[in-house]
Amino acid sequence: MFTSVTFGYFFSGAYGSLANSFVATTGMNWGFEPREIETKKVIVSYGEKDVQSPPEHGMFLVDLFQKKEGVECKVNVGKNGHDSFMFEFASGAFVREIVSM
């Protein structure tokens, strides 16, 4: 769900950005418990000044995965909101980062 929504917002220009500003992510029930995620590699990205998805959420995930034994956790912290990484996303930098892990 998250990936398709993100792609939709990114590729729909200004209308996507406007729609994104109305998405209530903070209190949303994602349908799973983050503590139950099992993975060996993860990238956590968040924005320091994000008002929709507070940076504390990103910090929580970083702390969670860094404490799990055998998990490689890479962290990206943007200076603005959760859209801080749009250039990296569009340029393919995130894909290269994932492949290099």
Secondary structure, 3 states (H helix, E strand, C coil): CHHHHHHHHHHCHHHHHHHHHCCCCCCCCCCCCHHHCCCCEEEEEEECCCCCCCHHHHHHHHHHHHHCCCCEEEEEEECCCHHHHHHHHHHCHHHHHHHHC
